[in-house]
Amino acid sequence: MTNHAPDLTLLAGPAAMSQETLAAMSRQVCHPDDPEFRAGFRHAEEMAAELMRAPGQVILMGGEAVLGLEAAARSLVRPGQTRALNLVSGPYGRAMGRWLRDFGADVGELEVPFNEAVAPGAVERYLDQHPQTGLLTVVHCETPCGTVNDLACIGPAARARGVLTLADCVSTLGGMPVETGHWQLDVVVSSPHKCIGGPSGMSLVSVTDRAWAAIEANPAAPRSSYLSLLDWRDRWHGTGQFPYTPFTAAVRGAAAACAQVLEEGLEACIARHAAAARACRAGADAMGLALWPASPDVTADCVTAIQVPAGLGHEAVRERMRDRYGVATSPDPGIANLVRIAHMGPAATGLHAVTGLMALGRALADLGADVSIGAGIEAALDVLAAAAGPQCAAR
Ligand SMILES: *Cc1c(COP(=O)(O)O)cnc(C)c1O
């Protein structure tokens, strides 16, 4: 047990923040009616909508992304009436299914092993065989697994059949394309604390007019509640009053982080995440380690999930990485003995990935595994050297 802070934070959320974001969060509090704060809040919403490529309104709820997800699910489910299809390719999808059932939906599920993604063809077949389905829920990147579901196919398939979608894009926004409009997604929930590089404690929720109509028509949709999307729309977007007092530091941190991504350019930011992930995958492979995702086409760019060799436990490996080498990674929530190197926000650079790999490789070697650390690092650096453009964060 050590009590020093890690030198390098490679968590799969909250991601490390830039100095500029940290500085924005350290400003004095103000009343939510302060005109500068109000203007900043509106600007943050506009930036979030731009990043989400959302045609409709985006609501910034004060509360970790779980709040936005629960609020959206509760708003869309009509107890005893809603038939939902929930896609399960990891723990977040499984948790959504529990919520939907709790809220009174009749839930069908398509579940795949947690190293795979749900095939869009299977979704189409299910929806054709179950035409009463009114709601489809899907997680974009299952962060604990490092896998992605194909929202570009699943969104339009649902829309074509008149099915509303609720997509959890918490860990992909800013790190992989999230095309809310083009993919015809009705409600998208995200957060600043992953690839945007902002603080935790905020939910970004985009809602189409079709989804608002369904929510308004739902007598069970929360009102006068912390979970209410309608309160945010009618009060903040309507009369200009906040439903509750926003956490000023989180709002300012989210705004600063969104502004930095837009300044860098969303596409450049996504390309930076992709390059870091490519380097990490090549390095892990050359080190002799196996990735967890079953195939390259289901592998996410915001986090690389690597299997710990047989005979060793992920807890000991992570502890060694942190305590001896100062590299913090997120725990495996019981998937399959994995260590994850995240590529999120300012930490999504090639050398962050390389440093993560070095710490992982050496921790494994210290614990007795046979790994080719040097070969892994060279392979990762080769990817970076061959990549187009600088492989560093904008700041
Ligand atoms: C991070 C994350 C959330 C938010 O949940 P926390 O575990 O509280 O951070 C929701 N969905 C996905 C896919 C996430 O990666």
PDBQT file of the ligand as one rigid body, heavy atoms in Angstrom, charges set to zero:
ROOT
HETATM    1  C1  LIG A 401     -18.303   5.572 -17.860  1.00  0.00    +0.000 C 
HETATM    2  C2  LIG A 401     -19.533   5.024 -18.459  1.00  0.00    +0.000 A 
HETATM    3  C3  LIG A 401     -20.791   5.309 -17.926  1.00  0.00    +0.000 A 
HETATM    4  C4  LIG A 401     -20.936   6.154 -16.718  1.00  0.00    +0.000 C 
HETATM    5  O1  LIG A 401     -20.846   5.377 -15.622  1.00  0.00    +0.000 OA
HETATM    6  P1  LIG A 401     -19.769   5.423 -14.471  1.00  0.00    +0.000 P 
HETATM    7  O2  LIG A 401     -19.392   3.991 -14.340  1.00  0.00    +0.000 OA
HETATM    8  O3  LIG A 401     -20.463   5.959 -13.303  1.00  0.00    +0.000 OA
HETATM    9  O4  LIG A 401     -18.599   6.291 -14.906  1.00  0.00    +0.000 OA
HETATM   10  C5  LIG A 401     -21.893   4.798 -18.578  1.00  0.00    +0.000 A 
HETATM   11  N1  LIG A 401     -21.785   4.043 -19.680  1.00  0.00    +0.000 NA
HETATM   12  C6  LIG A 401     -20.589   3.756 -20.226  1.00  0.00    +0.000 A 
HETATM   13  C7  LIG A 401     -20.521   2.937 -21.458  1.00  0.00    +0.000 C 
HETATM   14  C8  LIG A 401     -19.422   4.241 -19.626  1.00  0.00    +0.000 A 
HETATM   15  O5  LIG A 401     -18.226   3.967 -20.158  1.00  0.00    +0.000 OA
ENDROOT
TORSDOF 0
